[in-house]
Amino acid sequence: MFYPIKKKTQFICLIFVISSFIQAQSFEDFSGRITDENNRPIVGANIYIREFEIGTTSDNDGDFNFVKLNRKMFTLEVSFIGFEKYSETIFLEEKDYSDFTVVLKKIDLELDPIYVTGTRTERNRSENPSIIGVIDHRKFTQTNSLNLSEGLNYLPSVRVEIDCQTCNFSQVRLNGLGGAYSQILINSRPIFSSLNSLYGLDQIPTNMVDRIEILRGGGSAIFGSSSVGGTINVITREPLISGYELKLNNSSIDGSAGEQSLQINSSFVNGNRSSGISFFGLLKKRDEYDANGDGFSEIPLINSNSFGLNSFLKLSDFSKLTIDAHMIYEKRRGGNKNGLPPHQTDQSEDRVHNIFGGGITFEKSILSLNADLSLYVSGQFTDRLHYTGIGGADAYGTTDAYTLVSGAQITKEISNPFVGKSLTLTAGVESIVDDVLDEIPGYNYLIDQHTQQYGLFIQNELLFGDFNFLFGARVDKHSALDDLVVSPRLNFLVFIKPELQLRASFSTGFRAPQAFDADMHIAFSGGGISYIRIDENLIKESSVSYSFSLDYNDAMNNLIWGWTLESFYTNLKNTFILEDFGADPEDPQNTILMRKNGGNATVLGLSANARMNFNNQVDLDLGLTWQRSLFENKVYWSNELDGTKEFLKSPNIYGFYSLDYKIYDYYTISLSGLFTGAMYVPHVAGAPGNLADELVITKPFLEQGLKISYKLKAFELFENLNVFLGVKNIFNQYQNDFDIGKNRDSNYIYGPAAPRTIYMGFSVNGD
């Protein structure tokens, strides 16, 4: 009869125990903020609690919140692309988390970064069938590089040279081949015209650039026929987070010429990251520099400004529109008497450039086809006023040039078509229109060139276990050629082990019979000018290239290190050469160089690169390249001398190094160096003391740099302020045998781009 009472008592006790347990749990909220090292909020960071298997993302202010957590201890993990992963065990009973902030550290050297060059799709470095070299803001900051020509040297098999004593036009050599053998892209589009290749490396500021991806050799079928030496892909800054950055730099060139520049960057991204825009600007002024006191400059005066933007808009979860644009103005003046009009000087090169460029890209994921579609149109227009003359010559000229690129690409992923394999198919069409009208009436000089090229490409990437095959071909129709040109290309990757990859590539390419970069440059020589004409019988030049490489990368607790060994071989058929054609019949003071076919040539070489990052405190990168470049037949660049088979201005050995050492996160000491071995440099007679043409063998030189920077953290006002002081070319390894006077050979120039240069400045950034 007492049974019901006993059951009731047991039930009440059970309720009491459960209630006590629930009260003991005391559900709590947990919130915090995610920032970078400059206290800027990180939007879209991934926050995860392992024990509960729940996660969230940070909002536009970097804030996050978890509600009603029923444990006093748990593991919090935070991650965001480009930053080190963060993990912490949270003890709610033992610590006050009311103002909890996670500071993520930016990864200075990633073991396996993502690249787009080679496939136009995102690929991890270790999975990319082609060796991709990258220069980013870390390297630009280390070396205080303000434009591309200063920053591109710090990769194996890459060398930038200055080719005019008066105007300082430059070209970049990849795998021992001149600038015309390399394709320069902006955001993967070939809008960098032949004319812009003359001065473009100087005109593009590094604060416009997020990174530069360099594909050595022509292994990818996606890029055009001119990528024989390789592809240089300039990726402009994208808006990732809202913020700003300002940098002021002041330099003294050998104590006698000054250079000042102001770089400005800003970006804005909305709360849900569906749209964003970034801006860049550069103001630069440089005095002319006279190295030998003859009154004629070796480094020209430059006044320039550049502005641009990069923006995106997500039209839906599966489509995006990207728009980028840039404007570059530059006045460049070399020679003497720069305060007078050019025709009142003894010698002058005067250039005023106005450049406008940009592009629109539409990207869409087609889920039903498991494919990505890209439609794009890009272009660049250049308006140039110029003068190149001696002693009042009627040498004023104008240039109008434009390049227009349009195309479509589709990439389809085919997962596991049969056991163990996956396939990525890429196909596309592209149209490139290039038009140049360059004339100097006083010289009867005229280049009126219109070319149009249509390309069709298809490429397959086949993954099979530890193997990756990238094979495809281009079919090009060029307006200067009667026939279609088919260019097969093949890349092969094998993982010997996870840290070690073997790569091999085969590619073919061609150059059409047309004017390229240096063909549009007029030099001073022997009291007159020297300019290039195109042989009316010029036929296309073709190439076959091979490369092999071993690439090793490994990561330990506090150390990331790796090395790369690479060999390359290129055979050129019907090579484009320049030979002395004698005096201009209409003006015997002037000299004509003829662009013609000169038989075959071979370029081969080996490069080695080692890199190491210890605890984000010590960062070392160094590389060395040996190469040999020979024509099959002698090239007679001067009628006064026997010909030579050696490529001119092409050293057999060159290299670089850069070293960063951080001290207590406040000080950073940066060392850098560029080594260039001996090379053959032509020297044309005419200047005082130079009575005959000669082929000069230069001495090797080492350009050494030092930079010390300090991050001010003493006061909240200066939390994001960095000051720096540095020296370029410390030991003044500058050419010391320049010609003097107005009759100099302006092409006789080699060595570093500038003498010893001391610089100082500051940078500031924030929200």
Helices and strands as residue ranges (DSSP letters): H 3-25, E 28-35, E 46-49, E 54-57, E 63-69, E 73-79, E 86-91, E 101-103, E 114-115, E 123-124, G 125-127, E 132-136, H 137-143, H 148-151, E 158-162, E 170-174, G 179-181, E 182-186, H 200-203, G 206-208, E 209-216, E 230-236, E 243-253, E 257-269, E 275-286, E 301-316, E 319-335, G 342-344, E 347-366, G 367-369, E 371-390, E 396-414, E 421-440, G 441-443, E 445-464, E 467-478, E 485-497, E 500-511, G 517-520, E 523-525, E 528-534, E 541-555, E 559-573, E 576-584, E 587-597, E 601-614, E 618-635, E 644-646, E 653-663, E 667-676, E 680-683, E 694-697, E 701-712, G 716-718, E 721-728, E 757-766
